[in-house]
Amino acid sequence: MTIQLIPIPPVGRTSDSGHGWLYEAVATIDRAISAELGSADAARSAQASVVERANETTETKHWVLAVDDADPRVGLAWAFVGLPVLGDLEKAYAGVSVLPAQRRQGLGTVLLEWCETVVRDAGRRLVLVWSQYAGVEDHAPYVTGPTGAVAPASAGVAFALHRGFHLKQAERRSCLELPMDPGVFARLDADAQAHSGGYRFHTWDGVIPDEWLEPVGRLRQAFAQQAPAGGVEWDDDPWDRARVERMLDDYRQAGRCYLVTAAECVATGELVGLTEYTWPDDPGCPVAWQWMTLVLPDHRGHRLGLAMKLANTAGLTRRAPQLTLVLTENAHENAPMLAINVAMGFRPAGGSAMLAKELG
Ligand SMILES: CC(C)(COP(=O)(O)OP(=O)(O)OC[C@H]1O[C@@H](n2cnc3c(N)ncnc32)[C@H](O)[C@@H]1OP(=O)(O)O)[C@@H](O)C(=O)NCCC(=O)NCCS
């Protein structure tokens, strides 16, 4: 096998005659890896990758597809490097994905070396990777990081550990079957309502009213500071109104739906929390992702996290009754969030590890 790395440039759409096929190849690989994790439908579509690649407002991106010279139109693996530009200027994000049938032949190593070269050439010092593993692989012995443990038996974690990375954060993957058990919903909803007087809830479907764009940006910025960060320190990640608008536009361009429920403090009119779902705009796809959830510190203890998540889940079931599964990932040290999820019926479905390497 003679491996060639083909750069994946930004394009407007998957039908791009020169490079669209590269995105189809990336989607095929992503789908195979998601299938290993239990749900091929959780993977990003080719169109969603096009949109993701094209948005370089917060990081400069480098993507490559690995092919064999003997069959150069078939993608075997792909890799990316992201170089943050708004802060975290010493860091880089990277990822390597190899088709299951093409593993243990050195492809992952070649691509990780390419990532590290890009990172070094950009003058960055710390490279971060994330690796997910399925529930069946989640068994002892574990490797322990600053705030949790992961199973080193998983291919991705072993691969990174053997190549000089260290565990920085461990996350639990969980899934919730939809629709939620009505008895559980009613009991939790009564509890949430009994504690959340003084707050008003808004649910927005794909479009956030003009007056709330900036407050939503402030919450997203706060999330980056307040979410448990494991063993990595992050700079401030600025979110303004334009970035929120771009996020919503990207969802539309990617063919993804977005539902958000936010909590407003009635006394002050301040937006103090939100929770988000996103899923493909495809009636044949049964999987949604739970995205970020945040309640500002001064407003914790009023069951707002639970109340928002219940309202958003009820909205999701009405809006997209074809959905039967929600996936999410939470840091092991995020006990309050995990407790809400467990109460709602989320069950463990594997894990995810953030690993880091200092480049010499
Ligand atoms: C991790 C991954 C990229 C490795 O790709 P690959 O082409 O098999 O990598 P290589 O052939 O260069 O190296 C294989 C290494 O992976 C590890 N590995 C692979 N499969 C493994 C398994 N089933 N159990 C334990 N270790 C495994 C080993 O460290 C192995 O190195 P070794 O044989 O020298 O011990 C691939 O399994 C993958 O795409 N996984 C899903 C995505 C992911 O988790 N990426 C890692 C984060 S960047």
PDBQT file of the ligand as one rigid body, heavy atoms in Angstrom, charges set to zero:
ROOT
HETATM    1  C1  LIG A 401      -7.172   4.814  16.765  1.00  0.00    +0.000 C 
HETATM    2  C2  LIG A 401      -7.070   4.569  15.262  1.00  0.00    +0.000 C 
HETATM    3  C3  LIG A 401      -6.945   5.907  14.568  1.00  0.00    +0.000 C 
HETATM    4  C4  LIG A 401      -5.843   3.713  14.976  1.00  0.00    +0.000 C 
HETATM    5  O1  LIG A 401      -5.710   3.553  13.575  1.00  0.00    +0.000 OA
HETATM    6  P1  LIG A 401      -4.756   2.425  12.970  1.00  0.00    +0.000 P 
HETATM    7  O2  LIG A 401      -4.654   2.646  11.523  1.00  0.00    +0.000 OA
HETATM    8  O3  LIG A 401      -5.178   1.098  13.435  1.00  0.00    +0.000 OA
HETATM    9  O4  LIG A 401      -3.385   2.827  13.656  1.00  0.00    +0.000 OA
HETATM   10  P2  LIG A 401      -1.965   2.160  13.459  1.00  0.00    +0.000 P 
HETATM   11  O5  LIG A 401      -2.073   0.929  12.645  1.00  0.00    +0.000 OA
HETATM   12  O6  LIG A 401      -1.025   3.199  13.001  1.00  0.00    +0.000 OA
HETATM   13  O7  LIG A 401      -1.597   1.831  14.958  1.00  0.00    +0.000 OA
HETATM   14  C5  LIG A 401      -2.399   0.903  15.667  1.00  0.00    +0.000 C 
HETATM   15  C6  LIG A 401      -2.300   1.252  17.123  1.00  0.00    +0.000 C 
HETATM   16  O8  LIG A 401      -3.574   1.544  17.675  1.00  0.00    +0.000 OA
HETATM   17  C7  LIG A 401      -3.731   0.872  18.939  1.00  0.00    +0.000 C 
HETATM   18  N1  LIG A 401      -4.796  -0.098  18.739  1.00  0.00    +0.000 N 
HETATM   19  C8  LIG A 401      -5.466  -0.286  17.621  1.00  0.00    +0.000 A 
HETATM   20  N2  LIG A 401      -6.440  -1.195  17.792  1.00  0.00    +0.000 NA
HETATM   21  C9  LIG A 401      -6.353  -1.590  19.055  1.00  0.00    +0.000 A 
HETATM   22  C10 LIG A 401      -7.101  -2.506  19.836  1.00  0.00    +0.000 A 
HETATM   23  N3  LIG A 401      -8.129  -3.182  19.330  1.00  0.00    +0.000 N 
HETATM   24  N4  LIG A 401      -6.738  -2.670  21.108  1.00  0.00    +0.000 NA
HETATM   25  C11 LIG A 401      -5.691  -1.980  21.622  1.00  0.00    +0.000 A 
HETATM   26  N5  LIG A 401      -4.966  -1.117  20.895  1.00  0.00    +0.000 NA
HETATM   27  C12 LIG A 401      -5.303  -0.900  19.641  1.00  0.00    +0.000 A 
HETATM   28  C13 LIG A 401      -2.407   0.283  19.259  1.00  0.00    +0.000 C 
HETATM   29  O9  LIG A 401      -1.721   1.259  20.010  1.00  0.00    +0.000 OA
HETATM   30  C14 LIG A 401      -1.757   0.107  17.924  1.00  0.00    +0.000 C 
HETATM   31  O10 LIG A 401      -0.402   0.312  17.970  1.00  0.00    +0.000 OA
HETATM   32  P3  LIG A 401       0.572  -0.906  18.140  1.00  0.00    +0.000 P 
HETATM   33  O11 LIG A 401       0.036  -1.940  17.201  1.00  0.00    +0.000 OA
HETATM   34  O12 LIG A 401       1.868  -0.316  17.764  1.00  0.00    +0.000 OA
HETATM   35  O13 LIG A 401       0.422  -1.234  19.588  1.00  0.00    +0.000 OA
HETATM   36  C15 LIG A 401      -8.331   3.808  14.757  1.00  0.00    +0.000 C 
HETATM   37  O14 LIG A 401      -8.552   2.697  15.615  1.00  0.00    +0.000 OA
HETATM   38  C16 LIG A 401      -9.575   4.641  14.725  1.00  0.00    +0.000 C 
HETATM   39  O15 LIG A 401      -9.861   5.290  13.719  1.00  0.00    +0.000 OA
HETATM   40  N6  LIG A 401     -10.363   4.667  15.812  1.00  0.00    +0.000 N 
HETATM   41  C17 LIG A 401     -11.564   5.518  15.897  1.00  0.00    +0.000 C 
HETATM   42  C18 LIG A 401     -11.214   7.009  16.004  1.00  0.00    +0.000 C 
HETATM   43  C19 LIG A 401     -10.314   7.310  17.192  1.00  0.00    +0.000 C 
HETATM   44  O16 LIG A 401     -10.592   6.904  18.314  1.00  0.00    +0.000 OA
HETATM   45  N7  LIG A 401      -9.224   8.045  16.967  1.00  0.00    +0.000 N 
HETATM   46  C20 LIG A 401      -8.262   8.324  18.014  1.00  0.00    +0.000 C 
HETATM   47  C21 LIG A 401      -8.258   9.719  18.425  1.00  0.00    +0.000 C 
HETATM   48  S1  LIG A 401      -7.280  10.721  17.405  1.00  0.00    +0.000 SA
ENDROOT
TORSDOF 0
